[in-house]
Amino acid sequence: MEKQTSALKFGNFQTYTSPRLKKRPKLAKLIHNVFGYTNVGSFARARIFRGLLEEVPSQNFKRVLDIGCGWGEYSFMMAKGLPHTTVTALEVDPPKIQ
């Protein structure tokens, strides 16, 4: 049986959400193409997050609220990996909202 979080792939949107990577789009794309992600710490946290989601029936989620979503990487990951779920992301820091 395939794990329910196998569709959650981290890193797809880092090149669009990271201020550092937006300044160097060609380098960001190269790093992403080689490794599949651009930030090792965020990738490690995403693996833990995916593991925790294995403990709950995420395939039954209809709505998810991501409070304090930061740059939105986890929100994007859930929106793409759980297409039957509506993901709402909230953030108060103006640079991150942009």
Biopython code that builds the backbone (N, CA, C, O; Angstrom):
import numpy as np
from Bio.PDB.StructureBuilder import StructureBuilder

atoms = [
    (1, "MET", "N", (0.836, -1.190, 0.000)),
    (1, "MET", "CA", (0.000, 0.000, 0.000)),
    (1, "MET", "C", (0.877, 1.248, 0.000)),
    (1, "MET", "O", (1.820, 1.352, 0.785)),
    (2, "GLU", "N", (0.565, 2.181, -0.873)),
    (2, "GLU", "CA", (1.324, 3.422, -0.972)),
    (2, "GLU", "C", (0.988, 4.332, 0.205)),
    (2, "GLU", "O", (-0.172, 4.446, 0.600)),
    (3, "LYS", "N", (2.005, 4.975, 0.759)),
    (3, "LYS", "CA", (1.774, 5.899, 1.867)),
    (3, "LYS", "C", (0.914, 7.059, 1.395)),
    (3, "LYS", "O", (1.050, 7.535, 0.268)),
    (4, "GLN", "N", (0.032, 7.505, 2.273)),
    (4, "GLN", "CA", (-0.882, 8.585, 1.903)),
    (4, "GLN", "C", (-0.167, 9.900, 1.681)),
    (4, "GLN", "O", (-0.702, 10.769, 0.992)),
    (5, "THR", "N", (1.016, 10.082, 2.233)),
    (5, "THR", "CA", (1.729, 11.353, 2.051)),
    (5, "THR", "C", (2.747, 11.280, 0.923)),
    (5, "THR", "O", (3.528, 12.215, 0.748)),
    (6, "SER", "N", (2.761, 10.200, 0.157)),
    (6, "SER", "CA", (3.749, 10.086, -0.913)),
    (6, "SER", "C", (3.581, 11.184, -1.961)),
    (6, "SER", "O", (4.541, 11.535, -2.647)),
    (7, "ALA", "N", (2.384, 11.722, -2.090)),
    (7, "ALA", "CA", (2.142, 12.796, -3.058)),
    (7, "ALA", "C", (2.644, 14.144, -2.556)),
    (7, "ALA", "O", (2.719, 15.099, -3.330)),
    (8, "LEU", "N", (2.989, 14.237, -1.274)),
    (8, "LEU", "CA", (3.484, 15.503, -0.721)),
    (8, "LEU", "C", (4.969, 15.633, -1.027)),
    (8, "LEU", "O", (5.801, 15.001, -0.377)),
    (9, "LYS", "N", (5.294, 16.442, -2.005)),
    (9, "LYS", "CA", (6.682, 16.614, -2.423)),
    (9, "LYS", "C", (7.128, 18.012, -2.035)),
    (9, "LYS", "O", (6.567, 19.009, -2.489)),
    (10, "PHE", "N", (8.136, 18.068, -1.198)),
    (10, "PHE", "CA", (8.646, 19.350, -0.723)),
    (10, "PHE", "C", (9.610, 19.949, -1.740)),
    (10, "PHE", "O", (10.348, 19.230, -2.414)),
    (11, "GLY", "N", (9.594, 21.252, -1.838)),
    (11, "GLY", "CA", (10.586, 21.965, -2.624)),
    (11, "GLY", "C", (10.094, 22.496, -3.953)),
    (11, "GLY", "O", (10.804, 23.264, -4.601)),
    (12, "ASN", "N", (8.903, 22.112, -4.382)),
    (12, "ASN", "CA", (8.406, 22.550, -5.681)),
    (12, "ASN", "C", (8.288, 24.058, -5.801)),
    (12, "ASN", "O", (8.385, 24.597, -6.903)),
    (13, "PHE", "N", (8.082, 24.741, -4.699)),
    (13, "PHE", "CA", (7.792, 26.170, -4.767)),
    (13, "PHE", "C", (8.857, 27.032, -4.102)),
    (13, "PHE", "O", (8.708, 28.252, -4.048)),
    (14, "GLN", "N", (9.923, 26.429, -3.597)),
    (14, "GLN", "CA", (10.949, 27.226, -2.919)),
    (14, "GLN", "C", (11.568, 28.271, -3.825)),
    (14, "GLN", "O", (11.884, 29.371, -3.371)),
    (15, "THR", "N", (11.744, 27.952, -5.088)),
    (15, "THR", "CA", (12.360, 28.930, -5.992)),
    (15, "THR", "C", (11.490, 30.163, -6.169)),
    (15, "THR", "O", (11.983, 31.214, -6.577)),
    (16, "TYR", "N", (10.192, 30.047, -5.865)),
    (16, "TYR", "CA", (9.267, 31.184, -5.987)),
    (16, "TYR", "C", (9.029, 31.900, -4.663)),
    (16, "TYR", "O", (8.628, 33.064, -4.658)),
    (17, "THR", "N", (9.268, 31.227, -3.541)),
    (17, "THR", "CA", (8.921, 31.806, -2.248)),
    (17, "THR", "C", (10.120, 32.339, -1.468)),
    (17, "THR", "O", (9.945, 33.200, -0.606)),
    (18, "SER", "N", (11.307, 31.863, -1.738)),
    (18, "SER", "CA", (12.485, 32.300, -0.996)),
    (18, "SER", "C", (13.033, 33.611, -1.547)),
    (18, "SER", "O", (13.320, 33.707, -2.741)),
    (19, "PRO", "N", (13.180, 34.619, -0.694)),
    (19, "PRO", "CA", (13.728, 35.901, -1.173)),
    (19, "PRO", "C", (15.136, 35.743, -1.755)),
    (19, "PRO", "O", (15.480, 36.381, -2.750)),
    (20, "ARG", "N", (15.946, 34.884, -1.120)),
    (20, "ARG", "CA", (17.307, 34.677, -1.631)),
    (20, "ARG", "C", (17.287, 34.052, -3.018)),
    (20, "ARG", "O", (18.068, 34.433, -3.889)),
    (21, "LEU", "N", (16.398, 33.099, -3.220)),
    (21, "LEU", "CA", (16.360, 32.406, -4.499)),
    (21, "LEU", "C", (15.722, 33.256, -5.591)),
    (21, "LEU", "O", (16.064, 33.114, -6.765)),
    (22, "LYS", "N", (14.805, 34.131, -5.219)),
    (22, "LYS", "CA", (14.202, 35.015, -6.216)),
    (22, "LYS", "C", (15.241, 35.985, -6.786)),
    (22, "LYS", "O", (15.107, 36.445, -7.920)),
    (23, "LYS", "N", (16.279, 36.295, -5.998)),
    (23, "LYS", "CA", (17.338, 37.189, -6.468)),
    (23, "LYS", "C", (18.256, 36.491, -7.467)),
    (23, "LYS", "O", (18.886, 37.146, -8.298)),
    (24, "ARG", "N", (18.333, 35.158, -7.386)),
    (24, "ARG", "CA", (19.207, 34.373, -8.260)),
    (24, "ARG", "C", (18.410, 33.229, -8.893)),
    (24, "ARG", "O", (18.658, 32.066, -8.576)),
    (25, "PRO", "N", (17.475, 33.530, -9.766)),
    (25, "PRO", "CA", (16.567, 32.506, -10.293)),
    (25, "PRO", "C", (17.263, 31.382, -11.057)),
    (25, "PRO", "O", (16.843, 30.229, -10.963)),
    (26, "LYS", "N", (18.309, 31.692, -11.804)),
    (26, "LYS", "CA", (18.999, 30.633, -12.558)),
    (26, "LYS", "C", (19.700, 29.663, -11.617)),
    (26, "LYS", "O", (19.640, 28.448, -11.808)),
    (27, "LEU", "N", (20.366, 30.205, -10.599)),
    (27, "LEU", "CA", (21.024, 29.342, -9.621)),
    (27, "LEU", "C", (19.995, 28.530, -8.845)),
    (27, "LEU", "O", (20.210, 27.347, -8.582)),
    (28, "ALA", "N", (18.890, 29.147, -8.479)),
    (28, "ALA", "CA", (17.840, 28.442, -7.751)),
    (28, "ALA", "C", (17.293, 27.283, -8.570)),
    (28, "ALA", "O", (17.085, 26.187, -8.049)),
    (29, "LYS", "N", (17.065, 27.527, -9.840)),
    (29, "LYS", "CA", (16.534, 26.469, -10.706)),
    (29, "LYS", "C", (17.537, 25.325, -10.844)),
    (29, "LYS", "O", (17.152, 24.156, -10.815)),
    (30, "LEU", "N", (18.811, 25.651, -10.992)),
    (30, "LEU", "CA", (19.850, 24.624, -11.089)),
    (30, "LEU", "C", (19.890, 23.767, -9.833)),
    (30, "LEU", "O", (19.892, 22.539, -9.916)),
    (31, "ILE", "N", (19.922, 24.414, -8.665)),
    (31, "ILE", "CA", (19.959, 23.671, -7.402)),
    (31, "ILE", "C", (18.716, 22.801, -7.259)),
    (31, "ILE", "O", (18.807, 21.643, -6.851)),
    (32, "HIS", "N", (17.562, 23.354, -7.592)),
    (32, "HIS", "CA", (16.318, 22.590, -7.492)),
    (32, "HIS", "C", (16.325, 21.398, -8.440)),
    (32, "HIS", "O", (15.886, 20.311, -8.065)),
    (33, "ASN", "N", (16.813, 21.582, -9.654)),
    (33, "ASN", "CA", (16.852, 20.484, -10.625)),
    (33, "ASN", "C", (17.797, 19.369, -10.193)),
    (33, "ASN", "O", (17.531, 18.196, -10.453)),
    (34, "VAL", "N", (18.888, 19.723, -9.541)),
    (34, "VAL", "CA", (19.856, 18.717, -9.110)),
    (34, "VAL", "C", (19.379, 17.988, -7.862)),
    (34, "VAL", "O", (19.430, 16.759, -7.808)),
    (35, "PHE", "N", (18.911, 18.735, -6.850)),
    (35, "PHE", "CA", (18.584, 18.139, -5.558)),
    (35, "PHE", "C", (17.085, 17.935, -5.318)),
    (35, "PHE", "O", (16.703, 17.099, -4.499)),
    (36, "GLY", "N", (16.237, 18.682, -6.017)),
    (36, "GLY", "CA", (14.800, 18.582, -5.798)),
    (36, "GLY", "C", (14.301, 19.531, -4.717)),
    (36, "GLY", "O", (13.097, 19.622, -4.480)),
    (37, "TYR", "N", (15.193, 20.217, -4.079)),
    (37, "TYR", "CA", (14.860, 21.207, -3.055)),
    (37, "TYR", "C", (16.029, 22.165, -2.975)),
    (37, "TYR", "O", (17.083, 21.901, -3.552)),
    (38, "THR", "N", (15.864, 23.266, -2.274)),
    (38, "THR", "CA", (16.921, 24.271, -2.247)),
    (38, "THR", "C", (17.389, 24.632, -0.842)),
    (38, "THR", "O", (18.309, 25.436, -0.695)),
    (39, "ASN", "N", (16.786, 24.063, 0.180)),
    (39, "ASN", "CA", (17.151, 24.371, 1.556)),
    (39, "ASN", "C", (17.124, 23.080, 2.360)),
    (39, "ASN", "O", (16.063, 22.489, 2.557)),
    (40, "VAL", "N", (18.280, 22.647, 2.821)),
    (40, "VAL", "CA", (18.389, 21.363, 3.518)),
    (40, "VAL", "C", (17.584, 21.349, 4.812)),
    (40, "VAL", "O", (16.921, 20.356, 5.110)),
    (41, "GLY", "N", (17.629, 22.428, 5.586)),
    (41, "GLY", "CA", (16.886, 22.474, 6.851)),
    (41, "GLY", "C", (15.391, 22.370, 6.637)),
    (41, "GLY", "O", (14.700, 21.642, 7.350)),
    (42, "SER", "N", (14.893, 23.099, 5.653)),
    (42, "SER", "CA", (13.463, 23.033, 5.349)),
    (42, "SER", "C", (13.082, 21.656, 4.831)),
    (42, "SER", "O", (12.008, 21.147, 5.153)),
    (43, "PHE", "N", (13.950, 21.050, 4.034)),
    (43, "PHE", "CA", (13.684, 19.707, 3.526)),
    (43, "PHE", "C", (13.588, 18.709, 4.676)),
    (43, "PHE", "O", (12.705, 17.852, 4.684)),
    (44, "ALA", "N", (14.498, 18.819, 5.650)),
    (44, "ALA", "CA", (14.474, 17.910, 6.812)),
    (44, "ALA", "C", (13.188, 18.097, 7.617)),
    (44, "ALA", "O", (12.568, 17.116, 8.027)),
    (45, "ARG", "N", (12.788, 19.337, 7.845)),
    (45, "ARG", "CA", (11.538, 19.587, 8.572)),
    (45, "ARG", "C", (10.336, 19.052, 7.801)),
    (45, "ARG", "O", (9.388, 18.545, 8.401)),
    (46, "ALA", "N", (10.371, 19.161, 6.485)),
    (46, "ALA", "CA", (9.265, 18.651, 5.669)),
    (46, "ALA", "C", (9.162, 17.132, 5.783)),
    (46, "ALA", "O", (8.056, 16.593, 5.784)),
    (47, "ARG", "N", (10.281, 16.441, 5.878)),
    (47, "ARG", "CA", (10.244, 14.980, 6.054)),
    (47, "ARG", "C", (9.583, 14.622, 7.375)),
    (47, "ARG", "O", (8.798, 13.677, 7.448)),
    (48, "ILE", "N", (9.901, 15.380, 8.421)),
    (48, "ILE", "CA", (9.273, 15.149, 9.731)),
    (48, "ILE", "C", (7.777, 15.430, 9.636)),
    (48, "ILE", "O", (6.960, 14.665, 10.148)),
    (49, "PHE", "N", (7.429, 16.520, 8.985)),
    (49, "PHE", "CA", (6.021, 16.887, 8.797)),
    (49, "PHE", "C", (5.257, 15.784, 8.061)),
    (49, "PHE", "O", (4.156, 15.409, 8.464)),
    (50, "ARG", "N", (5.840, 15.274, 6.995)),
    (50, "ARG", "CA", (5.200, 14.186, 6.249)),
    (50, "ARG", "C", (5.023, 12.958, 7.132)),
    (50, "ARG", "O", (3.990, 12.291, 7.074)),
    (51, "GLY", "N", (6.026, 12.661, 7.947)),
    (51, "GLY", "CA", (5.919, 11.520, 8.861)),
    (51, "GLY", "C", (4.795, 11.695, 9.863)),
    (51, "GLY", "O", (4.079, 10.743, 10.173)),
    (52, "LEU", "N", (4.639, 12.907, 10.368)),
    (52, "LEU", "CA", (3.557, 13.183, 11.316)),
    (52, "LEU", "C", (2.191, 13.061, 10.643)),
    (52, "LEU", "O", (1.228, 12.603, 11.259)),
    (53, "LEU", "N", (2.113, 13.469, 9.388)),
    (53, "LEU", "CA", (0.847, 13.335, 8.663)),
    (53, "LEU", "C", (0.454, 11.868, 8.460)),
    (53, "LEU", "O", (-0.722, 11.559, 8.273)),
    (54, "GLU", "N", (1.431, 10.975, 8.497)),
    (54, "GLU", "CA", (1.117, 9.539, 8.383)),
    (54, "GLU", "C", (0.281, 9.068, 9.575)),
    (54, "GLU", "O", (-0.402, 8.047, 9.490)),
    (55, "GLU", "N", (0.331, 9.802, 10.674)),
    (55, "GLU", "CA", (-0.377, 9.417, 11.896)),
    (55, "GLU", "C", (-1.854, 9.808, 11.870)),
    (55, "GLU", "O", (-2.623, 9.363, 12.722)),
    (56, "VAL", "N", (-2.257, 10.633, 10.905)),
    (56, "VAL", "CA", (-3.648, 11.087, 10.814)),
    (56, "VAL", "C", (-4.194, 10.763, 9.423)),
    (56, "VAL", "O", (-3.413, 10.629, 8.481)),
    (57, "PRO", "N", (-5.496, 10.635, 9.274)),
    (57, "PRO", "CA", (-6.068, 10.290, 7.971)),
    (57, "PRO", "C", (-6.158, 11.498, 7.034)),
    (57, "PRO", "O", (-7.253, 11.983, 6.749)),
    (58, "SER", "N", (-5.006, 11.983, 6.557)),
    (58, "SER", "CA", (-4.992, 13.201, 5.743)),
    (58, "SER", "C", (-5.761, 13.037, 4.433)),
    (58, "SER", "O", (-6.179, 14.036, 3.847)),
    (59, "GLN", "N", (-5.959, 11.821, 3.964)),
    (59, "GLN", "CA", (-6.731, 11.641, 2.732)),
    (59, "GLN", "C", (-8.190, 12.041, 2.933)),
    (59, "GLN", "O", (-8.911, 12.251, 1.957)),
    (60, "ASN", "N", (-8.637, 12.151, 4.190)),
    (60, "ASN", "CA", (-10.007, 12.561, 4.493)),
    (60, "ASN", "C", (-10.143, 14.062, 4.759)),
    (60, "ASN", "O", (-11.253, 14.549, 4.974)),
    (61, "PHE", "N", (-9.032, 14.798, 4.749)),
    (61, "PHE", "CA", (-9.093, 16.231, 5.023)),
    (61, "PHE", "C", (-9.885, 16.940, 3.930)),
    (61, "PHE", "O", (-9.624, 16.755, 2.741)),
    (62, "LYS", "N", (-10.846, 17.746, 4.338)),
    (62, "LYS", "CA", (-11.574, 18.574, 3.380)),
    (62, "LYS", "C", (-10.997, 19.985, 3.355)),
    (62, "LYS", "O", (-10.935, 20.627, 2.307)),
    (63, "ARG", "N", (-10.573, 20.459, 4.541)),
    (63, "ARG", "CA", (-9.995, 21.791, 4.666)),
    (63, "ARG", "C", (-8.807, 21.740, 5.614)),
    (63, "ARG", "O", (-8.802, 21.000, 6.598)),
    (64, "VAL", "N", (-7.800, 22.545, 5.293)),
    (64, "VAL", "CA", (-6.616, 22.693, 6.143)),
    (64, "VAL", "C", (-6.366, 24.179, 6.319)),
    (64, "VAL", "O", (-6.424, 24.942, 5.355)),
    (65, "LEU", "N", (-6.087, 24.593, 7.551)),
    (65, "LEU", "CA", (-5.742, 25.977, 7.843)),
    (65, "LEU", "C", (-4.292, 26.013, 8.310)),
    (65, "LEU", "O", (-3.951, 25.419, 9.332)),
    (66, "ASP", "N", (-3.452, 26.700, 7.572)),
    (66, "ASP", "CA", (-2.036, 26.852, 7.907)),
    (66, "ASP", "C", (-1.847, 28.254, 8.467)),
    (66, "ASP", "O", (-1.723, 29.223, 7.717)),
    (67, "ILE", "N", (-1.826, 28.351, 9.796)),
    (67, "ILE", "CA", (-1.690, 29.644, 10.470)),
    (67, "ILE", "C", (-0.211, 29.937, 10.678)),
    (67, "ILE", "O", (0.523, 29.120, 11.234)),
    (68, "GLY", "N", (0.217, 31.105, 10.229)),
    (68, "GLY", "CA", (1.634, 31.456, 10.308)),
    (68, "GLY", "C", (2.415, 30.693, 9.251)),
    (68, "GLY", "O", (3.433, 30.067, 9.551)),
    (69, "CYS", "N", (1.941, 30.746, 8.026)),
    (69, "CYS", "CA", (2.485, 29.903, 6.957)),
    (69, "CYS", "C", (3.852, 30.343, 6.448)),
    (69, "CYS", "O", (4.475, 29.635, 5.657)),
    (70, "GLY", "N", (4.324, 31.509, 6.895)),
    (70, "GLY", "CA", (5.630, 31.961, 6.421)),
    (70, "GLY", "C", (5.607, 32.186, 4.928)),
    (70, "GLY", "O", (4.749, 32.911, 4.424)),
    (71, "TRP", "N", (6.535, 31.579, 4.212)),
    (71, "TRP", "CA", (6.612, 31.726, 2.758)),
    (71, "TRP", "C", (5.608, 30.829, 2.047)),
    (71, "TRP", "O", (5.436, 30.941, 0.834)),
    (72, "GLY", "N", (4.941, 29.937, 2.783)),
    (72, "GLY", "CA", (3.879, 29.131, 2.208)),
    (72, "GLY", "C", (4.289, 27.794, 1.628)),
    (72, "GLY", "O", (3.479, 27.136, 0.976)),
    (73, "GLU", "N", (5.519, 27.378, 1.848)),
    (73, "GLU", "CA", (5.997, 26.137, 1.234)),
    (73, "GLU", "C", (5.160, 24.917, 1.634)),
    (73, "GLU", "O", (4.840, 24.081, 0.790)),
    (74, "TYR", "N", (4.811, 24.817, 2.907)),
    (74, "TYR", "CA", (3.997, 23.674, 3.344)),
    (74, "TYR", "C", (2.577, 23.784, 2.796)),
    (74, "TYR", "O", (1.966, 22.772, 2.451)),
    (75, "SER", "N", (2.058, 24.987, 2.715)),
    (75, "SER", "CA", (0.720, 25.196, 2.149)),
    (75, "SER", "C", (0.690, 24.761, 0.694)),
    (75, "SER", "O", (-0.232, 24.063, 0.271)),
    (76, "PHE", "N", (1.692, 25.169, -0.074)),
    (76, "PHE", "CA", (1.776, 24.762, -1.473)),
    (76, "PHE", "C", (1.920, 23.244, -1.590)),
    (76, "PHE", "O", (1.288, 22.613, -2.438)),
    (77, "MET", "N", (2.760, 22.669, -0.727)),
    (77, "MET", "CA", (2.981, 21.225, -0.755)),
    (77, "MET", "C", (1.679, 20.474, -0.488)),
    (77, "MET", "O", (1.373, 19.499, -1.175)),
    (78, "MET", "N", (0.906, 20.926, 0.512)),
    (78, "MET", "CA", (-0.361, 20.259, 0.823)),
    (78, "MET", "C", (-1.392, 20.484, -0.276)),
    (78, "MET", "O", (-2.134, 19.566, -0.624)),
    (79, "ALA", "N", (-1.445, 21.694, -0.825)),
    (79, "ALA", "CA", (-2.421, 21.982, -1.876)),
    (79, "ALA", "C", (-2.190, 21.097, -3.098)),
    (79, "ALA", "O", (-3.142, 20.628, -3.722)),
    (80, "LYS", "N", (-0.939, 20.876, -3.433)),
    (80, "LYS", "CA", (-0.633, 20.040, -4.591)),
    (80, "LYS", "C", (-0.770, 18.554, -4.255)),
    (80, "LYS", "O", (-1.285, 17.786, -5.068)),
    (81, "GLY", "N", (-0.321, 18.143, -3.079)),
    (81, "GLY", "CA", (-0.330, 16.733, -2.712)),
    (81, "GLY", "C", (-1.665, 16.204, -2.232)),
    (81, "GLY", "O", (-1.902, 14.997, -2.259)),
    (82, "LEU", "N", (-2.545, 17.102, -1.790)),
    (82, "LEU", "CA", (-3.881, 16.720, -1.320)),
    (82, "LEU", "C", (-4.908, 17.488, -2.144)),
    (82, "LEU", "O", (-5.554, 18.399, -1.624)),
    (83, "PRO", "N", (-5.072, 17.139, -3.422)),
    (83, "PRO", "CA", (-5.905, 17.937, -4.323)),
    (83, "PRO", "C", (-7.382, 18.000, -3.936)),
    (83, "PRO", "O", (-8.100, 18.892, -4.389)),
    (84, "HIS", "N", (-7.835, 17.081, -3.119)),
    (84, "HIS", "CA", (-9.233, 17.077, -2.668)),
    (84, "HIS", "C", (-9.449, 17.997, -1.467)),
    (84, "HIS", "O", (-10.566, 18.116, -0.964)),
    (85, "THR", "N", (-8.378, 18.644, -1.013)),
    (85, "THR", "CA", (-8.402, 19.476, 0.184)),
    (85, "THR", "C", (-8.269, 20.949, -0.184)),
    (85, "THR", "O", (-7.485, 21.304, -1.065)),
    (86, "THR", "N", (-9.031, 21.803, 0.489)),
    (86, "THR", "CA", (-8.879, 23.247, 0.340)),
    (86, "THR", "C", (-7.901, 23.716, 1.414)),
    (86, "THR", "O", (-8.146, 23.528, 2.606)),
    (87, "VAL", "N", (-6.806, 24.319, 0.998)),
    (87, "VAL", "CA", (-5.782, 24.796, 1.927)),
    (87, "VAL", "C", (-5.870, 26.319, 2.013)),
    (87, "VAL", "O", (-5.792, 27.016, 1.001)),
    (88, "THR", "N", (-6.032, 26.817, 3.229)),
    (88, "THR", "CA", (-6.049, 28.251, 3.484)),
    (88, "THR", "C", (-4.803, 28.592, 4.283)),
    (88, "THR", "O", (-4.557, 28.001, 5.335)),
    (89, "ALA", "N", (-4.017, 29.538, 3.794)),
    (89, "ALA", "CA", (-2.764, 29.931, 4.439)),
    (89, "ALA", "C", (-2.884, 31.355, 4.961)),
    (89, "ALA", "O", (-3.289, 32.262, 4.234)),
    (90, "LEU", "N", (-2.528, 31.542, 6.229)),
    (90, "LEU", "CA", (-2.576, 32.870, 6.842)),
    (90, "LEU", "C", (-1.193, 33.279, 7.320)),
    (90, "LEU", "O", (-0.467, 32.483, 7.916)),
    (91, "GLU", "N", (-0.837, 34.537, 7.048)),
    (91, "GLU", "CA", (0.450, 35.090, 7.458)),
    (91, "GLU", "C", (0.240, 36.578, 7.719)),
    (91, "GLU", "O", (-0.577, 37.210, 7.050)),
    (92, "VAL", "N", (0.974, 37.155, 8.694)),
    (92, "VAL", "CA", (0.856, 38.569, 9.002)),
    (92, "VAL", "C", (2.080, 39.381, 8.590)),
    (92, "VAL", "O", (2.012, 40.610, 8.578)),
    (93, "ASP", "N", (3.180, 38.747, 8.258)),
    (93, "ASP", "CA", (4.410, 39.453, 7.890)),
    (93, "ASP", "C", (4.337, 39.906, 6.427)),
    (93, "ASP", "O", (4.368, 39.072, 5.522)),
    (94, "PRO", "N", (4.240, 41.232, 6.188)),
    (94, "PRO", "CA", (4.031, 41.744, 4.819)),
    (94, "PRO", "C", (5.005, 41.213, 3.768)),
    (94, "PRO", "O", (4.555, 40.847, 2.683)),
    (95, "PRO", "N", (6.324, 41.150, 4.029)),
    (95, "PRO", "CA", (7.208, 40.615, 2.975)),
    (95, "PRO", "C", (6.867, 39.164, 2.600)),
    (95, "PRO", "O", (6.994, 38.778, 1.438)),
    (96, "LYS", "N", (6.450, 38.392, 3.550)),
    (96, "LYS", "CA", (6.109, 36.998, 3.249)),
    (96, "LYS", "C", (4.796, 36.899, 2.517)),
    (96, "LYS", "O", (4.605, 35.984, 1.716)),
    (97, "ILE", "N", (3.882, 37.821, 2.772)),
    (97, "ILE", "CA", (2.592, 37.818, 2.084)),
    (97, "ILE", "C", (2.779, 38.113, 0.602)),
    (97, "ILE", "O", (2.108, 37.519, -0.243)),
    (98, "GLN", "N", (3.691, 39.032, 0.285)),
    (98, "GLN", "CA", (3.945, 39.381, -1.126)),
    (98, "GLN", "C", (4.434, 38.179, -1.865)),
    (98, "GLN", "O", (4.705, 38.260, -3.063)),
]
sb = StructureBuilder()
sb.init_structure("model")
sb.init_model(0)
sb.init_chain("A")
sb.init_seg("    ")
for serial, (resi, resn, name, xyz) in enumerate(atoms, 1):
    if name == "N":
        sb.init_residue(resn, " ", resi, " ")
    sb.init_atom(name, np.array(xyz, "f"), 0.0, 1.0, " ", f" {name:<3s}", serial, name[0])
structure = sb.get_structure()
